[in-house]
């Protein structure tokens, strides 16, 4: 039995189901360059700094580029994503957040998305439930670096042993483990074979909730 006072959530693929729109935007932008990215190319990099993702994918497909071109590709992808995205939520995510809040858990949101975009995507009624939020534009190093999670712990005033992280992608899991956190993963974006570095993996929030023991003593 693990005892936690805090639960830290990723956003894309954990709370919101926006990853399909990220994939579509990347796919369309790279296609214009003659590069056919697959779902895994994008989903396994979730949480990574966008510019780093562009550079890695271009190298992977042996496409010569300059830093200027990489920045232009990222900017084009972001413009397209904003145009096509529709707000969808992972089934059970909102009720799960609210249930934890009612039981007295402290909550944090750690996402690679910018604050401006996160505030557009998440309704205020949900965003206000988080005691701390760390966005991609507020850290020097994004996932898989532990900085985002370490910053959240500092903002909350808790130590790593008090917090549980919910992630859905390899970079997020790596970042959480490097920060010394217990991390569970949801198979909302990738199969369990990609999530093996998590402490436990679950297919849905319903499965996760069945495995967690709630109590007023904040036992998880």
Secondary structure, 3 states (H helix, E strand, C coil): CCECCEEEECCECCCECCHHHHHHHHHHHHHCCCCCCCHHHHHCCCCCCHHHHHHHHHHHCCCCCCHHHHHHHHHHHHHHHHHHCCCCECCCHHHHHHHHHHCCCEEEEECCCCHHHHHHHCCHHHHCCCCEEECHHHCCCCCCCCHHHHHHHHHHCCCHHHEEEEECCHHHHHHHHHCCCEEEEECCCCCHHHCCCCCEEECCHHHHHHHCCCCCCCEC
